Amino acid sequence: MNNRFPTDRVVYFSDAIFAIAITLLVLEIKLPSWEEVREHGIDGVLARRIPNFMGYLISFFVTALFWKAHLNSCKYIKKEVDGAFLWLNLWLLLFVVLMPFSTALYSNYPGSNQAFLFYCGNVAAIGILMSLFIRRIVRTEGLEQLMGRTVARWMVQRSLVVAGVFLLSGALVFVSVWVSRYTFLLIFVIHAWGDRRIKRSQRLASESAPPAEA
């Protein structure tokens, strides 16, 4: 029995799931009824939906980060994938598909810590599974030898940063609700710092390398 599957089919299917999930995010921002518009006006309706727009923006960029990581790692796959890899990818997509629901739950009940914890758990699950997904590619494709251990490990750690920050956000609910809602900004700070560190180490390595012989 051949337990190998075409890589392109896995990637195309995954891209479609990411595209659907990220599109469904905006559909959770419900259009107002005529009665609501007459009562509050367009300005009032938009103001009442600020939590929904905030949830949409945060989830859009977080989901985009995961899609970019998935896309970037899959380009290194040079052969067919096995069943274990396929199931790991499906578990990852299971939680990606859940993002529109968890976003809507949190956005419609912004004051609920339980809704926020559910959302944080959803994002953290994607981050952990994405790191396992990338780690498998790093191992099976020998990326540590291809691009260097530091760069290959940072590919894995980027997704763990997202998971760690949202787990921290969930924990901070019991300390400061306000701080917990904005902790996600640390993701972009840590990613920017890590990317700069990798580029600097690569530049130093290239500068210290002996010149090629003519």
Summary of the structure (lengths in Angstrom):
residues: 214
radius of gyration: 20.6
end to end distance: 51.8
largest distance: 78.8
contacts: 608
relative contact order: 0.10
helix: 82%
strand: 2%
